[in-house]
Amino acid sequence: MAPLTLLFLILFQSSCCYVGAFELSDRPKLTYGTAWKKEATADLVFKAIQTGFRHIDTACQPRHYDEAGVGDAWTRAARELNLKREDIWIQTKFSGVGAHDPNHIPYDVNAPLEDRVRQSLEKSIANLQTDYIDSWVMHGPEDSWEDHWKVWRTMESAVDDGRVHQLGMSNFYRLEDIQWAYEQSRIKPKVVQNRFYADEGHDVGIRAFCKEHDIEYQS
């Protein structure tokens, strides 16, 4: 049996920057990250939920994630641990064409960009065995701002329809890009998920912006 590998995302909230006494609610959230677990995904995610994790991060990107395994895991947990869908917070992502294995892309690459985004959401909802997504993240920048807004506006429409509860951005390392995207969006991002690199200055400016605008910084 594969070991339970606790590769998790630490979600920095503004309160985690204070020094002094903490309530438990002030602590950073822990979200179970599911990248690179391959065929062990379902078993490991179930064990994570069994251990106490309630926030799960995945992506509609078969190259690095087994999204369907996450769906199998949380539904098993619901049955065996007497949990409801609302007890589990699920975050997934739309990934652009360049982020995929060219032989395994979960949407029609010849379709208009907006349709690819919609197809990705449909695939995620089917894989995750749910009728809504708690948090849907744009997995990385597009090649142009024009394409960025095609993706984002389509994602906003999913929030309007009630199929998605909030939106986010990932792998955006220029503060000015996040600021511009925030200012111009109708539905504001509630998540920024980046790798926490010394070479990027540990996203000091981005984290300050997130704190100011009530955005959850994930890493």
Secondary structure by P-SEA (a helix, b strand, c coil): ccccccbbbbbbcccccccccccccccbbbbbbbcccccaaaaaaaaaaaacccbbbbcccccccaaaaaaaaaaaaaaaaccccccbbbbbbbbcccccccccccccccccaaaaaaaaaaaaaaaaccccccbbbcccccccaaaaaaaaaaaaaaaaacccccccccccccaaaaaaaaaaccccccbbbbccccccccaaaaaaaaaaacccccc
